[in-house]
Amino acid sequence: MISIPHKTKQFLVLLIKILIVGGAFWFIYNQLANNDKLDWQKFIALFRKNQSVSGITFILLLSVLNRYFEILKWQNLAQHIHKISVGESTKQVLAALTAGLFTPNGVGEYAGKALFFKKSEAKKVVFLNLICNGIQMVLTVIFGIFGLLYFNSLFNVITPKTVLILFGILIAFILFLFSIKKFAIKGYSIEKLIHKINEIPKSIHQKNILLGICRYLVFSHQYYFLFLAFDVDLPYLTLIATIASVYFLASSLPTFQFLDFAVKGGVAIYFFGILGVNEWIVVFISALMWFLNVVLPVVIGSYYVLNFKTKTVIA
């Protein structure tokens, strides 16, 4: 194996840090400055009309809570390896978020978190991160399906027959997965995955689900309150069902974190267009959600990336 001099390693690590952070800020600027769908004049006019210190504080608090529940989720799961503090969990979550900004569906987060643990623990870290993200996706699917059903009952986007067919396909797919649970690819199978999940104490799973529900409710209601701030007057259940539908369908599409608001915005325009909401309002709210829940944490995460110590990798 080729040995790389220590100073060369330090230089390469510094270069990677600069590329990650510099790239993150470039993509953020590019998305906000060069998006022709963002009408800043309309936004500024509405902001001046409805500006409220308490309202802005409340929306920012929801962003903090959204990320805080994610931090608590990771702290809870990481204790299966060894206990970490909230501060350490914050560092790992935000640094990993920054590192995963350029990867499809944030898969770079897995490697980002693994760097904070011993090499021998890397597989466990990746698996626990899969559990952490997996429960959030399961909740998104559950709430999203109910949201779609409610939305469809109001606006008849698809026929009842199509709904039954889709449910039939879903049930058939689940039954198929369980029928081949012993089928292994390179030593991995559904049965082995279930066994590994069961190795984690039930108390950790229960707390993970509870925190996941809290995070989902915070995120979806932040969306809801932003629509209210933009003078969108629609029944609570209609708005929440539409938000759940948008979040479910958008999260099902493979994308990059830095394109998150563009993807969610595109899906949202279709659904909220049916409700008669102006396109520019939908685009702006999607952009604000992206800014508050991705950009701001990435800015903080950049600090942790730049201060990451290479000795952590070989600890």
ChimeraX commands (.cxc) that place a marker at each C-alpha (Angstrom):
marker #1 position 0.00,0.00,0.00 radius 0.5
marker #1 position 1.32,3.46,-0.93 radius 0.5
marker #1 position 2.11,5.61,2.11 radius 0.5
marker #1 position 1.01,9.25,1.88 radius 0.5
marker #1 position 3.13,11.77,3.84 radius 0.5
marker #1 position 1.40,13.40,6.83 radius 0.5
marker #1 position 1.62,16.94,5.39 radius 0.5
marker #1 position 0.15,15.73,2.10 radius 0.5
marker #1 position -2.74,14.14,4.01 radius 0.5
marker #1 position -3.35,17.41,5.87 radius 0.5
marker #1 position -3.36,19.33,2.60 radius 0.5
marker #1 position -5.79,16.88,0.95 radius 0.5
marker #1 position -8.15,17.01,3.95 radius 0.5
marker #1 position -8.06,20.82,3.92 radius 0.5
marker #1 position -8.73,20.83,0.17 radius 0.5
marker #1 position -11.74,18.48,0.60 radius 0.5
marker #1 position -13.10,20.69,3.40 radius 0.5
marker #1 position -12.79,23.82,1.23 radius 0.5
marker #1 position -14.40,22.06,-1.76 radius 0.5
marker #1 position -17.35,20.84,0.35 radius 0.5
marker #1 position -18.00,24.19,2.04 radius 0.5
marker #1 position -17.22,26.30,-1.06 radius 0.5
marker #1 position -19.42,24.08,-3.23 radius 0.5
marker #1 position -22.25,24.24,-0.69 radius 0.5
marker #1 position -22.26,28.04,-0.64 radius 0.5
marker #1 position -22.00,28.27,-4.44 radius 0.5
marker #1 position -25.01,25.99,-4.96 radius 0.5
marker #1 position -27.03,27.89,-2.34 radius 0.5
marker #1 position -26.24,31.24,-3.98 radius 0.5
marker #1 position -26.94,29.87,-7.46 radius 0.5
marker #1 position -30.35,28.52,-6.47 radius 0.5
marker #1 position -31.45,31.75,-4.78 radius 0.5
marker #1 position -29.94,34.32,-7.16 radius 0.5
marker #1 position -30.57,32.70,-10.55 radius 0.5
marker #1 position -34.07,31.24,-10.13 radius 0.5
marker #1 position -36.34,33.23,-12.44 radius 0.5
marker #1 position -39.47,31.89,-10.67 radius 0.5
marker #1 position -38.60,33.77,-7.48 radius 0.5
marker #1 position -40.26,37.18,-7.73 radius 0.5
marker #1 position -38.44,39.07,-4.98 radius 0.5
marker #1 position -40.47,42.28,-5.44 radius 0.5
marker #1 position -43.74,40.48,-4.67 radius 0.5
marker #1 position -42.13,38.75,-1.72 radius 0.5
marker #1 position -40.74,42.00,-0.25 radius 0.5
marker #1 position -44.11,43.74,-0.70 radius 0.5
marker #1 position -45.97,40.92,1.09 radius 0.5
marker #1 position -43.28,40.70,3.78 radius 0.5
marker #1 position -43.60,44.43,4.55 radius 0.5
marker #1 position -47.36,44.07,4.71 radius 0.5
marker #1 position -47.39,41.06,7.06 radius 0.5
marker #1 position -44.06,41.42,8.87 radius 0.5
marker #1 position -44.21,40.44,12.52 radius 0.5
marker #1 position -41.30,39.87,14.89 radius 0.5
marker #1 position -43.28,37.23,16.78 radius 0.5
marker #1 position -44.28,35.51,13.51 radius 0.5
marker #1 position -40.71,35.40,12.18 radius 0.5
marker #1 position -39.45,34.14,15.56 radius 0.5
marker #1 position -42.10,31.41,15.57 radius 0.5
marker #1 position -41.18,30.20,12.06 radius 0.5
marker #1 position -37.47,30.19,12.97 radius 0.5
marker #1 position -38.26,28.29,16.17 radius 0.5
marker #1 position -39.98,25.58,14.12 radius 0.5
marker #1 position -36.81,25.26,12.00 radius 0.5
marker #1 position -34.73,24.86,15.16 radius 0.5
marker #1 position -37.17,22.25,16.51 radius 0.5
marker #1 position -37.17,20.39,13.18 radius 0.5
marker #1 position -33.39,19.97,13.25 radius 0.5
marker #1 position -33.31,19.49,17.05 radius 0.5
marker #1 position -35.60,16.45,16.85 radius 0.5
marker #1 position -33.28,15.03,14.16 radius 0.5
marker #1 position -30.31,15.61,16.50 radius 0.5
marker #1 position -32.13,13.84,19.35 radius 0.5
marker #1 position -33.00,10.97,17.00 radius 0.5
marker #1 position -29.35,10.47,16.11 radius 0.5
marker #1 position -28.22,10.77,19.75 radius 0.5
marker #1 position -30.80,8.13,20.67 radius 0.5
marker #1 position -29.67,5.69,17.94 radius 0.5
marker #1 position -25.93,6.32,18.37 radius 0.5
marker #1 position -26.12,5.12,21.98 radius 0.5
marker #1 position -26.41,1.60,20.53 radius 0.5
marker #1 position -22.67,2.03,19.76 radius 0.5
marker #1 position -21.76,4.40,22.60 radius 0.5
marker #1 position -23.41,7.37,24.29 radius 0.5
marker #1 position -22.86,10.82,22.80 radius 0.5
marker #1 position -23.92,14.25,24.07 radius 0.5
marker #1 position -26.46,16.51,22.36 radius 0.5
marker #1 position -23.56,18.78,21.38 radius 0.5
marker #1 position -21.67,15.91,19.75 radius 0.5
marker #1 position -24.82,14.72,18.00 radius 0.5
marker #1 position -25.39,18.28,16.71 radius 0.5
marker #1 position -21.87,18.36,15.28 radius 0.5
marker #1 position -22.29,14.98,13.56 radius 0.5
marker #1 position -25.76,15.69,12.14 radius 0.5
marker #1 position -24.96,19.17,10.75 radius 0.5
marker #1 position -21.52,18.23,9.38 radius 0.5
marker #1 position -23.03,15.14,7.70 radius 0.5
marker #1 position -25.86,17.26,6.25 radius 0.5
marker #1 position -23.27,19.59,4.70 radius 0.5
marker #1 position -21.26,16.67,3.32 radius 0.5
marker #1 position -24.41,15.10,1.86 radius 0.5
marker #1 position -25.53,18.26,0.07 radius 0.5
marker #1 position -24.17,17.11,-3.32 radius 0.5
marker #1 position -25.20,13.45,-3.15 radius 0.5
marker #1 position -28.48,11.83,-4.33 radius 0.5
marker #1 position -31.04,11.78,-1.49 radius 0.5
marker #1 position -28.31,12.86,0.95 radius 0.5
marker #1 position -26.48,9.50,0.93 radius 0.5
marker #1 position -23.27,11.40,1.70 radius 0.5
marker #1 position -24.64,11.85,5.22 radius 0.5
marker #1 position -23.89,8.18,5.89 radius 0.5
marker #1 position -20.19,8.60,5.19 radius 0.5
marker #1 position -20.16,11.97,6.96 radius 0.5
marker #1 position -21.39,10.49,10.24 radius 0.5
marker #1 position -19.13,7.45,9.95 radius 0.5
marker #1 position -16.07,9.72,9.99 radius 0.5
marker #1 position -16.83,10.63,13.61 radius 0.5
marker #1 position -16.54,7.00,14.71 radius 0.5
marker #1 position -13.86,4.31,14.64 radius 0.5
marker #1 position -13.36,2.54,11.32 radius 0.5
marker #1 position -14.49,-0.72,12.94 radius 0.5
marker #1 position -17.83,0.92,13.76 radius 0.5
marker #1 position -18.48,2.34,10.27 radius 0.5
marker #1 position -20.94,-0.40,9.23 radius 0.5
marker #1 position -22.94,0.06,12.45 radius 0.5
marker #1 position -23.06,3.83,11.91 radius 0.5
marker #1 position -24.32,3.43,8.33 radius 0.5
marker #1 position -26.96,0.93,9.51 radius 0.5
marker #1 position -28.13,3.20,12.35 radius 0.5
marker #1 position -28.34,6.15,9.97 radius 0.5
marker #1 position -30.46,3.96,7.68 radius 0.5
marker #1 position -32.80,3.33,10.64 radius 0.5
marker #1 position -32.80,7.06,11.45 radius 0.5
marker #1 position -33.76,8.09,7.90 radius 0.5
marker #1 position -35.89,5.01,7.32 radius 0.5
marker #1 position -38.42,5.76,10.07 radius 0.5
marker #1 position -38.80,9.30,8.72 radius 0.5
marker #1 position -39.55,7.91,5.26 radius 0.5
marker #1 position -42.04,5.38,6.68 radius 0.5
marker #1 position -43.87,8.19,8.51 radius 0.5
marker #1 position -43.81,10.30,5.34 radius 0.5
marker #1 position -45.39,7.42,3.41 radius 0.5
marker #1 position -48.07,6.76,6.05 radius 0.5
marker #1 position -49.10,10.41,6.45 radius 0.5
marker #1 position -48.71,10.95,2.71 radius 0.5
marker #1 position -51.06,8.11,1.76 radius 0.5
marker #1 position -53.76,9.42,4.13 radius 0.5
marker #1 position -53.16,12.92,2.75 radius 0.5
marker #1 position -53.50,11.72,-0.84 radius 0.5
marker #1 position -56.69,9.81,-0.04 radius 0.5
marker #1 position -58.24,12.87,1.62 radius 0.5
marker #1 position -57.09,15.17,-1.17 radius 0.5
marker #1 position -58.46,12.78,-3.78 radius 0.5
marker #1 position -61.80,12.54,-1.97 radius 0.5
marker #1 position -62.13,16.32,-2.37 radius 0.5
marker #1 position -60.86,16.81,-5.91 radius 0.5
marker #1 position -61.19,13.38,-7.59 radius 0.5
marker #1 position -57.73,13.50,-9.19 radius 0.5
marker #1 position -57.82,9.73,-9.73 radius 0.5
marker #1 position -60.82,7.38,-9.76 radius 0.5
marker #1 position -61.67,5.03,-6.82 radius 0.5
marker #1 position -60.89,2.09,-9.12 radius 0.5
marker #1 position -57.35,3.41,-9.69 radius 0.5
marker #1 position -56.91,3.87,-5.91 radius 0.5
marker #1 position -57.88,0.22,-5.33 radius 0.5
marker #1 position -55.50,-0.95,-8.05 radius 0.5
marker #1 position -52.63,1.03,-6.53 radius 0.5
marker #1 position -53.34,-0.40,-3.06 radius 0.5
marker #1 position -53.50,-3.88,-4.58 radius 0.5
marker #1 position -50.08,-3.38,-6.18 radius 0.5
marker #1 position -48.66,-2.08,-2.88 radius 0.5
marker #1 position -49.98,-5.06,-0.89 radius 0.5
marker #1 position -48.74,-7.49,-3.56 radius 0.5
marker #1 position -45.28,-5.87,-3.42 radius 0.5
marker #1 position -45.15,-6.18,0.40 radius 0.5
marker #1 position -46.24,-9.82,0.26 radius 0.5
marker #1 position -43.61,-10.47,-2.44 radius 0.5
marker #1 position -40.87,-8.97,-0.22 radius 0.5
marker #1 position -41.83,-11.20,2.70 radius 0.5
marker #1 position -42.01,-14.27,0.46 radius 0.5
marker #1 position -38.37,-13.77,-0.57 radius 0.5
marker #1 position -37.11,-12.60,2.83 radius 0.5
marker #1 position -34.60,-15.47,2.95 radius 0.5
marker #1 position -33.28,-14.74,-0.53 radius 0.5
marker #1 position -29.78,-13.30,-0.10 radius 0.5
marker #1 position -27.65,-11.10,-2.35 radius 0.5
marker #1 position -23.98,-11.08,-1.34 radius 0.5
marker #1 position -24.95,-12.33,2.12 radius 0.5
marker #1 position -27.67,-9.71,2.67 radius 0.5
marker #1 position -31.37,-10.58,2.94 radius 0.5
marker #1 position -34.59,-9.06,4.31 radius 0.5
marker #1 position -34.60,-11.69,7.08 radius 0.5
marker #1 position -31.08,-10.69,8.12 radius 0.5
marker #1 position -32.06,-7.01,8.02 radius 0.5
marker #1 position -35.08,-7.67,10.28 radius 0.5
marker #1 position -32.84,-9.63,12.65 radius 0.5
marker #1 position -30.36,-6.74,12.87 radius 0.5
marker #1 position -33.20,-4.27,13.49 radius 0.5
marker #1 position -34.47,-6.50,16.32 radius 0.5
marker #1 position -31.02,-6.45,17.92 radius 0.5
marker #1 position -31.57,-2.78,18.74 radius 0.5
marker #1 position -33.49,-2.39,22.06 radius 0.5
marker #1 position -37.21,-1.67,21.71 radius 0.5
marker #1 position -36.87,1.45,23.86 radius 0.5
marker #1 position -34.53,2.98,21.25 radius 0.5
marker #1 position -36.97,2.13,18.43 radius 0.5
marker #1 position -39.92,3.57,20.36 radius 0.5
marker #1 position -38.08,6.82,21.07 radius 0.5
marker #1 position -36.95,6.99,17.43 radius 0.5
marker #1 position -40.57,6.68,16.21 radius 0.5
marker #1 position -41.81,9.29,18.71 radius 0.5
marker #1 position -39.10,11.80,17.73 radius 0.5
marker #1 position -39.77,11.05,14.05 radius 0.5
marker #1 position -43.47,11.87,14.50 radius 0.5
marker #1 position -42.58,15.10,16.34 radius 0.5
marker #1 position -40.22,16.12,13.54 radius 0.5
marker #1 position -42.84,15.38,10.86 radius 0.5
marker #1 position -45.51,17.40,12.66 radius 0.5
marker #1 position -43.12,20.35,13.13 radius 0.5
marker #1 position -42.02,20.32,9.49 radius 0.5
marker #1 position -45.54,19.99,8.03 radius 0.5
marker #1 position -46.96,22.69,10.29 radius 0.5
marker #1 position -44.12,25.06,9.45 radius 0.5
marker #1 position -45.27,24.65,5.83 radius 0.5
marker #1 position -48.86,25.28,6.98 radius 0.5
marker #1 position -48.06,28.47,8.93 radius 0.5
marker #1 position -46.04,29.86,6.01 radius 0.5
marker #1 position -49.11,29.51,3.78 radius 0.5
marker #1 position -51.11,31.42,6.38 radius 0.5
marker #1 position -48.41,34.11,6.41 radius 0.5
marker #1 position -48.81,34.41,2.61 radius 0.5
marker #1 position -52.57,35.03,3.04 radius 0.5
marker #1 position -53.62,31.58,1.77 radius 0.5
marker #1 position -57.04,31.00,3.33 radius 0.5
marker #1 position -57.94,27.31,3.06 radius 0.5
marker #1 position -59.40,24.78,5.55 radius 0.5
marker #1 position -56.82,23.24,7.91 radius 0.5
marker #1 position -57.39,19.63,6.82 radius 0.5
marker #1 position -57.21,20.53,3.12 radius 0.5
marker #1 position -53.90,22.36,3.54 radius 0.5
marker #1 position -52.33,19.68,5.78 radius 0.5
marker #1 position -53.47,16.86,3.47 radius 0.5
marker #1 position -51.99,18.67,0.46 radius 0.5
marker #1 position -48.72,19.30,2.31 radius 0.5
marker #1 position -48.54,15.61,3.31 radius 0.5
marker #1 position -49.18,14.57,-0.30 radius 0.5
marker #1 position -46.53,16.93,-1.69 radius 0.5
marker #1 position -43.93,15.90,0.88 radius 0.5
marker #1 position -44.61,12.20,0.25 radius 0.5
marker #1 position -44.42,12.37,-3.55 radius 0.5
marker #1 position -41.43,14.74,-3.59 radius 0.5
marker #1 position -39.51,12.59,-1.08 radius 0.5
marker #1 position -40.12,9.53,-3.27 radius 0.5
marker #1 position -38.19,11.11,-6.14 radius 0.5
marker #1 position -34.38,10.70,-6.31 radius 0.5
marker #1 position -32.82,14.12,-5.93 radius 0.5
marker #1 position -29.97,16.14,-4.40 radius 0.5
marker #1 position -30.32,18.22,-1.22 radius 0.5
marker #1 position -29.35,21.38,-3.08 radius 0.5
marker #1 position -32.20,20.75,-5.57 radius 0.5
marker #1 position -34.67,19.88,-2.81 radius 0.5
marker #1 position -36.81,23.00,-3.05 radius 0.5
marker #1 position -36.92,22.80,-6.85 radius 0.5
marker #1 position -38.28,19.24,-6.73 radius 0.5
marker #1 position -40.73,19.89,-3.87 radius 0.5
marker #1 position -41.69,23.19,-5.52 radius 0.5
marker #1 position -42.51,21.45,-8.80 radius 0.5
marker #1 position -44.76,18.88,-7.10 radius 0.5
marker #1 position -46.30,21.57,-4.87 radius 0.5
marker #1 position -47.19,23.80,-7.85 radius 0.5
marker #1 position -49.34,20.99,-9.30 radius 0.5
marker #1 position -51.22,20.21,-6.07 radius 0.5
marker #1 position -51.66,23.76,-4.83 radius 0.5
marker #1 position -52.57,24.84,-8.36 radius 0.5
marker #1 position -55.66,22.63,-8.01 radius 0.5
marker #1 position -56.47,24.57,-4.82 radius 0.5
marker #1 position -56.13,27.86,-6.73 radius 0.5
marker #1 position -52.97,29.07,-4.92 radius 0.5
marker #1 position -50.76,31.41,-6.99 radius 0.5
marker #1 position -47.65,29.72,-8.39 radius 0.5
marker #1 position -45.23,32.38,-7.10 radius 0.5
marker #1 position -46.49,31.86,-3.52 radius 0.5
marker #1 position -45.94,28.10,-3.77 radius 0.5
marker #1 position -42.43,28.59,-5.20 radius 0.5
marker #1 position -41.50,31.10,-2.50 radius 0.5
marker #1 position -42.76,28.94,0.35 radius 0.5
marker #1 position -40.87,25.93,-1.05 radius 0.5
marker #1 position -37.75,28.12,-1.31 radius 0.5
marker #1 position -38.20,29.39,2.26 radius 0.5
marker #1 position -38.65,25.85,3.60 radius 0.5
marker #1 position -35.45,24.84,1.80 radius 0.5
marker #1 position -33.61,27.90,3.11 radius 0.5
marker #1 position -34.77,27.46,6.71 radius 0.5
marker #1 position -34.34,23.68,6.95 radius 0.5
marker #1 position -31.39,23.00,4.65 radius 0.5
marker #1 position -29.41,26.20,3.99 radius 0.5
marker #1 position -29.20,27.50,7.57 radius 0.5
marker #1 position -28.18,24.08,9.03 radius 0.5
marker #1 position -25.61,23.70,6.21 radius 0.5
marker #1 position -24.12,27.12,7.07 radius 0.5
marker #1 position -23.67,25.95,10.68 radius 0.5
marker #1 position -22.54,22.50,9.51 radius 0.5
marker #1 position -19.84,24.16,7.39 radius 0.5
marker #1 position -18.18,25.33,10.60 radius 0.5
marker #1 position -18.02,21.74,11.87 radius 0.5
marker #1 position -16.69,20.51,8.52 radius 0.5
marker #1 position -13.89,23.10,8.51 radius 0.5
marker #1 position -13.00,22.23,12.12 radius 0.5
marker #1 position -13.16,18.48,11.61 radius 0.5
marker #1 position -10.04,16.77,12.98 radius 0.5
marker #1 position -8.58,13.93,10.95 radius 0.5
marker #1 position -7.49,12.13,14.12 radius 0.5
marker #1 position -11.20,11.37,14.71 radius 0.5
marker #1 position -11.10,8.99,11.76 radius 0.5
marker #1 position -8.46,6.77,13.31 radius 0.5
marker #1 position -9.57,7.09,16.92 radius 0.5
marker link #1:1,2 radius 0.2
marker link #1:2,3 radius 0.2
marker link #1:3,4 radius 0.2
marker link #1:4,5 radius 0.2
marker link #1:5,6 radius 0.2
marker link #1:6,7 radius 0.2
marker link #1:7,8 radius 0.2
marker link #1:8,9 radius 0.2
marker link #1:9,10 radius 0.2
marker link #1:10,11 radius 0.2
marker link #1:11,12 radius 0.2
marker link #1:12,13 radius 0.2
marker link #1:13,14 radius 0.2
marker link #1:14,15 radius 0.2
marker link #1:15,16 radius 0.2
marker link #1:16,17 radius 0.2
marker link #1:17,18 radius 0.2
marker link #1:18,19 radius 0.2
marker link #1:19,20 radius 0.2
marker link #1:20,21 radius 0.2
marker link #1:21,22 radius 0.2
marker link #1:22,23 radius 0.2
marker link #1:23,24 radius 0.2
marker link #1:24,25 radius 0.2
marker link #1:25,26 radius 0.2
marker link #1:26,27 radius 0.2
marker link #1:27,28 radius 0.2
marker link #1:28,29 radius 0.2
marker link #1:29,30 radius 0.2
marker link #1:30,31 radius 0.2
marker link #1:31,32 radius 0.2
marker link #1:32,33 radius 0.2
marker link #1:33,34 radius 0.2
marker link #1:34,35 radius 0.2
marker link #1:35,36 radius 0.2
marker link #1:36,37 radius 0.2
marker link #1:37,38 radius 0.2
marker link #1:38,39 radius 0.2
marker link #1:39,40 radius 0.2
marker link #1:40,41 radius 0.2
marker link #1:41,42 radius 0.2
marker link #1:42,43 radius 0.2
marker link #1:43,44 radius 0.2
marker link #1:44,45 radius 0.2
marker link #1:45,46 radius 0.2
marker link #1:46,47 radius 0.2
marker link #1:47,48 radius 0.2
marker link #1:48,49 radius 0.2
marker link #1:49,50 radius 0.2
marker link #1:50,51 radius 0.2
marker link #1:51,52 radius 0.2
marker link #1:52,53 radius 0.2
marker link #1:53,54 radius 0.2
marker link #1:54,55 radius 0.2
marker link #1:55,56 radius 0.2
marker link #1:56,57 radius 0.2
marker link #1:57,58 radius 0.2
marker link #1:58,59 radius 0.2
marker link #1:59,60 radius 0.2
marker link #1:60,61 radius 0.2
marker link #1:61,62 radius 0.2
marker link #1:62,63 radius 0.2
marker link #1:63,64 radius 0.2
marker link #1:64,65 radius 0.2
marker link #1:65,66 radius 0.2
marker link #1:66,67 radius 0.2
marker link #1:67,68 radius 0.2
marker link #1:68,69 radius 0.2
marker link #1:69,70 radius 0.2
marker link #1:70,71 radius 0.2
marker link #1:71,72 radius 0.2
marker link #1:72,73 radius 0.2
marker link #1:73,74 radius 0.2
marker link #1:74,75 radius 0.2
marker link #1:75,76 radius 0.2
marker link #1:76,77 radius 0.2
marker link #1:77,78 radius 0.2
marker link #1:78,79 radius 0.2
marker link #1:79,80 radius 0.2
marker link #1:80,81 radius 0.2
marker link #1:81,82 radius 0.2
marker link #1:82,83 radius 0.2
marker link #1:83,84 radius 0.2
marker link #1:84,85 radius 0.2
marker link #1:85,86 radius 0.2
marker link #1:86,87 radius 0.2
marker link #1:87,88 radius 0.2
marker link #1:88,89 radius 0.2
marker link #1:89,90 radius 0.2
marker link #1:90,91 radius 0.2
marker link #1:91,92 radius 0.2
marker link #1:92,93 radius 0.2
marker link #1:93,94 radius 0.2
marker link #1:94,95 radius 0.2
marker link #1:95,96 radius 0.2
marker link #1:96,97 radius 0.2
marker link #1:97,98 radius 0.2
marker link #1:98,99 radius 0.2
marker link #1:99,100 radius 0.2
marker link #1:100,101 radius 0.2
marker link #1:101,102 radius 0.2
marker link #1:102,103 radius 0.2
marker link #1:103,104 radius 0.2
marker link #1:104,105 radius 0.2
marker link #1:105,106 radius 0.2
marker link #1:106,107 radius 0.2
marker link #1:107,108 radius 0.2
marker link #1:108,109 radius 0.2
marker link #1:109,110 radius 0.2
marker link #1:110,111 radius 0.2
marker link #1:111,112 radius 0.2
marker link #1:112,113 radius 0.2
marker link #1:113,114 radius 0.2
marker link #1:114,115 radius 0.2
marker link #1:115,116 radius 0.2
marker link #1:116,117 radius 0.2
marker link #1:117,118 radius 0.2
marker link #1:118,119 radius 0.2
marker link #1:119,120 radius 0.2
marker link #1:120,121 radius 0.2
marker link #1:121,122 radius 0.2
marker link #1:122,123 radius 0.2
marker link #1:123,124 radius 0.2
marker link #1:124,125 radius 0.2
marker link #1:125,126 radius 0.2
marker link #1:126,127 radius 0.2
marker link #1:127,128 radius 0.2
marker link #1:128,129 radius 0.2
marker link #1:129,130 radius 0.2
marker link #1:130,131 radius 0.2
marker link #1:131,132 radius 0.2
marker link #1:132,133 radius 0.2
marker link #1:133,134 radius 0.2
marker link #1:134,135 radius 0.2
marker link #1:135,136 radius 0.2
marker link #1:136,137 radius 0.2
marker link #1:137,138 radius 0.2
marker link #1:138,139 radius 0.2
marker link #1:139,140 radius 0.2
marker link #1:140,141 radius 0.2
marker link #1:141,142 radius 0.2
marker link #1:142,143 radius 0.2
marker link #1:143,144 radius 0.2
marker link #1:144,145 radius 0.2
marker link #1:145,146 radius 0.2
marker link #1:146,147 radius 0.2
marker link #1:147,148 radius 0.2
marker link #1:148,149 radius 0.2
marker link #1:149,150 radius 0.2
marker link #1:150,151 radius 0.2
marker link #1:151,152 radius 0.2
marker link #1:152,153 radius 0.2
marker link #1:153,154 radius 0.2
marker link #1:154,155 radius 0.2
marker link #1:155,156 radius 0.2
marker link #1:156,157 radius 0.2
marker link #1:157,158 radius 0.2
marker link #1:158,159 radius 0.2
marker link #1:159,160 radius 0.2
marker link #1:160,161 radius 0.2
marker link #1:161,162 radius 0.2
marker link #1:162,163 radius 0.2
marker link #1:163,164 radius 0.2
marker link #1:164,165 radius 0.2
marker link #1:165,166 radius 0.2
marker link #1:166,167 radius 0.2
marker link #1:167,168 radius 0.2
marker link #1:168,169 radius 0.2
marker link #1:169,170 radius 0.2
marker link #1:170,171 radius 0.2
marker link #1:171,172 radius 0.2
marker link #1:172,173 radius 0.2
marker link #1:173,174 radius 0.2
marker link #1:174,175 radius 0.2
marker link #1:175,176 radius 0.2
marker link #1:176,177 radius 0.2
marker link #1:177,178 radius 0.2
marker link #1:178,179 radius 0.2
marker link #1:179,180 radius 0.2
marker link #1:180,181 radius 0.2
marker link #1:181,182 radius 0.2
marker link #1:182,183 radius 0.2
marker link #1:183,184 radius 0.2
marker link #1:184,185 radius 0.2
marker link #1:185,186 radius 0.2
marker link #1:186,187 radius 0.2
marker link #1:187,188 radius 0.2
marker link #1:188,189 radius 0.2
marker link #1:189,190 radius 0.2
marker link #1:190,191 radius 0.2
marker link #1:191,192 radius 0.2
marker link #1:192,193 radius 0.2
marker link #1:193,194 radius 0.2
marker link #1:194,195 radius 0.2
marker link #1:195,196 radius 0.2
marker link #1:196,197 radius 0.2
marker link #1:197,198 radius 0.2
marker link #1:198,199 radius 0.2
marker link #1:199,200 radius 0.2
marker link #1:200,201 radius 0.2
marker link #1:201,202 radius 0.2
marker link #1:202,203 radius 0.2
marker link #1:203,204 radius 0.2
marker link #1:204,205 radius 0.2
marker link #1:205,206 radius 0.2
marker link #1:206,207 radius 0.2
marker link #1:207,208 radius 0.2
marker link #1:208,209 radius 0.2
marker link #1:209,210 radius 0.2
marker link #1:210,211 radius 0.2
marker link #1:211,212 radius 0.2
marker link #1:212,213 radius 0.2
marker link #1:213,214 radius 0.2
marker link #1:214,215 radius 0.2
marker link #1:215,216 radius 0.2
marker link #1:216,217 radius 0.2
marker link #1:217,218 radius 0.2
marker link #1:218,219 radius 0.2
marker link #1:219,220 radius 0.2
marker link #1:220,221 radius 0.2
marker link #1:221,222 radius 0.2
marker link #1:222,223 radius 0.2
marker link #1:223,224 radius 0.2
marker link #1:224,225 radius 0.2
marker link #1:225,226 radius 0.2
marker link #1:226,227 radius 0.2
marker link #1:227,228 radius 0.2
marker link #1:228,229 radius 0.2
marker link #1:229,230 radius 0.2
marker link #1:230,231 radius 0.2
marker link #1:231,232 radius 0.2
marker link #1:232,233 radius 0.2
marker link #1:233,234 radius 0.2
marker link #1:234,235 radius 0.2
marker link #1:235,236 radius 0.2
marker link #1:236,237 radius 0.2
marker link #1:237,238 radius 0.2
marker link #1:238,239 radius 0.2
marker link #1:239,240 radius 0.2
marker link #1:240,241 radius 0.2
marker link #1:241,242 radius 0.2
marker link #1:242,243 radius 0.2
marker link #1:243,244 radius 0.2
marker link #1:244,245 radius 0.2
marker link #1:245,246 radius 0.2
marker link #1:246,247 radius 0.2
marker link #1:247,248 radius 0.2
marker link #1:248,249 radius 0.2
marker link #1:249,250 radius 0.2
marker link #1:250,251 radius 0.2
marker link #1:251,252 radius 0.2
marker link #1:252,253 radius 0.2
marker link #1:253,254 radius 0.2
marker link #1:254,255 radius 0.2
marker link #1:255,256 radius 0.2
marker link #1:256,257 radius 0.2
marker link #1:257,258 radius 0.2
marker link #1:258,259 radius 0.2
marker link #1:259,260 radius 0.2
marker link #1:260,261 radius 0.2
marker link #1:261,262 radius 0.2
marker link #1:262,263 radius 0.2
marker link #1:263,264 radius 0.2
marker link #1:264,265 radius 0.2
marker link #1:265,266 radius 0.2
marker link #1:266,267 radius 0.2
marker link #1:267,268 radius 0.2
marker link #1:268,269 radius 0.2
marker link #1:269,270 radius 0.2
marker link #1:270,271 radius 0.2
marker link #1:271,272 radius 0.2
marker link #1:272,273 radius 0.2
marker link #1:273,274 radius 0.2
marker link #1:274,275 radius 0.2
marker link #1:275,276 radius 0.2
marker link #1:276,277 radius 0.2
marker link #1:277,278 radius 0.2
marker link #1:278,279 radius 0.2
marker link #1:279,280 radius 0.2
marker link #1:280,281 radius 0.2
marker link #1:281,282 radius 0.2
marker link #1:282,283 radius 0.2
marker link #1:283,284 radius 0.2
marker link #1:284,285 radius 0.2
marker link #1:285,286 radius 0.2
marker link #1:286,287 radius 0.2
marker link #1:287,288 radius 0.2
marker link #1:288,289 radius 0.2
marker link #1:289,290 radius 0.2
marker link #1:290,291 radius 0.2
marker link #1:291,292 radius 0.2
marker link #1:292,293 radius 0.2
marker link #1:293,294 radius 0.2
marker link #1:294,295 radius 0.2
marker link #1:295,296 radius 0.2
marker link #1:296,297 radius 0.2
marker link #1:297,298 radius 0.2
marker link #1:298,299 radius 0.2
marker link #1:299,300 radius 0.2
marker link #1:300,301 radius 0.2
marker link #1:301,302 radius 0.2
marker link #1:302,303 radius 0.2
marker link #1:303,304 radius 0.2
marker link #1:304,305 radius 0.2
marker link #1:305,306 radius 0.2
marker link #1:306,307 radius 0.2
marker link #1:307,308 radius 0.2
marker link #1:308,309 radius 0.2
marker link #1:309,310 radius 0.2
marker link #1:310,311 radius 0.2
marker link #1:311,312 radius 0.2
marker link #1:312,313 radius 0.2
marker link #1:313,314 radius 0.2
marker link #1:314,315 radius 0.2
view
